[in-house]
Amino acid sequence: MSNMLIWALVLQTLGIVLLVAEIFLPSHGVLTVLAVGILGGGIYAAFQYGAMAGYVSLMAAIVLLPTFAVAAIRIWPRTFVGRRVAPPNQASRRADSPGCGEDTLRSLIGQTGLTITPLRPVGACDFGGKRVECLAESGMIDRDMRVVAIDVQGQSVVVRPA
């Protein structure tokens, strides 16, 4: 094996290792830039060995980089760093939980509740011991005000002052 072919293989392997490390280590893209540069050096070394080896390396990189990007997007949110940087959306969990469906919210229409937070125009209200996301019909409603549920929009109850 030629010295250039060995360098090409070493550089490309190192580039792949750095791309995989980028998924698990928070480097803000530094490892990705370094990996792409090293992969470019590996392709250059492969072309120095021979045209066929260079084209094979180039085609492998053309397939590898988009495949890596798709895999990283799918895997990263499930890694420790991904969960810390982008935690799961609590609103979608709340929507899936029992008792928060549209039918339950519609049953609140006509009932009186108390604002827990100011509604500017969105906030939280207490309806019979149940905390519900609410939307003021118009303007703002201060905290500790009595409100009446008049409608449901999405996952929020529309209220007006009682």
C-alpha positions as CSV (number, residue, x, y, z in Angstrom):
1,M,0.0,0.0,0.0
2,S,1.2,3.4,-0.9
3,N,2.0,6.1,1.7
4,M,-0.7,8.4,0.2
5,L,-3.4,5.7,0.3
6,I,-2.7,5.1,4.0
7,W,-2.9,8.9,4.7
8,A,-6.2,9.1,2.7
9,L,-7.7,6.2,4.8
10,V,-6.4,7.7,8.1
11,L,-7.8,11.2,7.4
12,Q,-11.1,9.9,6.2
13,T,-11.5,7.7,9.2
14,L,-10.6,10.5,11.5
15,G,-13.1,12.8,9.7
16,I,-15.9,10.2,10.2
17,V,-15.0,9.8,13.9
18,L,-15.2,13.6,14.4
19,L,-18.6,13.7,12.7
20,V,-19.9,11.0,15.0
21,A,-18.3,12.9,18.0
22,E,-20.2,16.0,17.0
23,I,-23.5,14.3,17.7
24,F,-22.5,13.6,21.3
25,L,-20.2,16.5,22.2
26,P,-21.5,20.1,22.3
27,S,-18.9,21.9,20.1
28,H,-21.3,24.3,18.3
29,G,-20.2,23.0,14.9
30,V,-16.4,23.2,15.5
31,L,-16.0,19.4,15.2
32,T,-18.1,19.3,12.0
33,V,-16.0,22.0,10.3
34,L,-12.8,20.2,11.4
35,A,-14.2,16.9,10.2
36,V,-15.2,18.3,6.8
37,G,-11.7,19.8,6.4
38,I,-10.1,16.5,7.4
39,L,-12.3,14.6,5.0
40,G,-11.3,17.1,2.2
41,G,-7.7,16.4,3.1
42,G,-8.4,12.6,2.8
43,I,-10.0,13.1,-0.6
44,Y,-7.0,15.2,-1.7
45,A,-4.6,12.4,-0.5
46,A,-6.7,9.8,-2.4
47,F,-6.4,11.8,-5.6
48,Q,-2.7,12.0,-5.1
49,Y,-2.6,8.2,-5.0
50,G,-4.7,7.8,-8.1
51,A,-7.8,9.2,-9.9
52,M,-9.9,6.1,-9.2
53,A,-9.2,6.2,-5.5
54,G,-9.9,10.0,-5.5
55,Y,-13.3,9.6,-7.2
56,V,-14.3,6.7,-4.9
57,S,-13.4,8.9,-1.9
58,L,-15.3,11.8,-3.3
59,M,-18.4,9.7,-4.0
60,A,-18.2,8.2,-0.5
61,A,-18.1,11.7,1.0
62,I,-21.0,12.9,-1.2
63,V,-23.1,10.0,0.2
64,L,-21.7,10.2,3.7
65,L,-22.3,13.8,4.5
66,P,-26.0,14.0,3.8
67,T,-26.5,10.6,5.5
68,F,-24.7,11.9,8.5
69,A,-26.8,15.1,8.6
70,V,-30.1,13.1,8.5
71,A,-28.8,10.7,11.2
72,A,-27.7,13.5,13.4
73,I,-31.0,15.2,13.2
74,R,-32.8,12.0,14.2
75,I,-30.4,10.9,16.9
76,W,-29.3,14.1,18.5
77,P,-32.6,15.0,20.3
78,R,-32.3,11.6,22.1
79,T,-28.7,12.1,23.4
80,F,-27.9,13.6,26.8
81,V,-26.8,16.9,25.3
82,G,-29.8,17.0,22.9
83,R,-32.3,16.6,25.8
84,R,-30.5,19.3,27.8
85,V,-30.4,21.8,24.9
86,A,-33.8,21.1,23.4
87,P,-36.1,19.4,26.1
88,P,-39.3,17.8,25.0
89,N,-42.2,20.1,24.4
90,Q,-44.3,20.1,27.5
91,A,-47.3,21.5,25.7
92,S,-47.5,18.5,23.5
93,R,-47.3,16.2,26.5
94,R,-50.1,18.1,28.2
95,A,-52.2,17.8,25.1
96,D,-51.8,14.0,25.1
97,S,-52.5,13.6,28.8
98,P,-55.9,12.4,29.8
99,G,-58.4,15.1,31.0
100,C,-57.0,17.8,28.8
101,G,-59.0,17.1,25.6
102,E,-61.3,19.5,23.9
103,D,-64.4,17.8,25.4
104,T,-63.0,18.4,28.9
105,L,-62.3,22.0,28.1
106,R,-65.7,22.5,26.5
107,S,-67.3,21.3,29.7
108,L,-65.9,24.4,31.4
109,I,-67.9,26.8,29.2
110,G,-70.2,28.8,31.4
111,Q,-68.3,28.0,34.6
112,T,-66.7,30.7,36.8
113,G,-63.0,30.5,37.6
114,L,-60.2,32.6,39.2
115,T,-57.2,33.9,37.3
116,I,-53.9,32.5,38.8
117,T,-51.7,34.6,36.6
118,P,-52.5,37.9,34.7
119,L,-54.0,37.2,31.3
120,R,-52.0,39.3,28.8
121,P,-53.9,37.9,26.9
122,V,-52.8,34.3,27.8
123,G,-52.4,33.0,31.3
124,A,-53.6,30.4,33.7
125,C,-56.9,30.1,35.5
126,D,-58.3,27.8,38.2
127,F,-61.6,26.1,37.5
128,G,-62.7,24.0,40.4
129,G,-59.1,23.1,41.4
130,K,-58.0,22.5,37.9
131,R,-55.3,24.7,36.3
132,V,-56.2,25.6,32.8
133,E,-54.5,27.7,30.1
134,C,-56.8,30.6,29.3
135,L,-57.1,33.4,26.7
136,A,-58.7,36.7,27.5
137,E,-61.5,37.6,25.1
138,S,-60.2,41.1,24.8
139,G,-57.6,43.2,26.6
140,M,-55.9,42.0,29.7
141,I,-57.3,40.6,33.0
142,D,-55.4,41.0,36.3
143,R,-54.5,38.2,38.7
144,D,-57.1,37.0,41.2
145,M,-60.0,38.1,39.1
146,R,-63.2,36.1,38.6
147,V,-63.7,35.0,35.0
148,V,-66.3,33.1,33.0
149,A,-65.4,30.6,30.3
150,I,-67.1,31.4,27.0
151,D,-65.3,29.4,24.3
152,V,-62.4,27.0,23.5
153,Q,-59.7,27.8,21.0
154,G,-57.2,24.9,20.5
155,Q,-55.9,24.0,23.9
156,S,-57.0,27.3,25.6
157,V,-60.3,28.4,27.2
158,V,-61.4,31.8,26.2
159,V,-62.6,33.8,29.2
160,R,-64.0,37.3,30.1
161,P,-64.3,39.0,33.4
162,A,-67.3,37.8,35.5
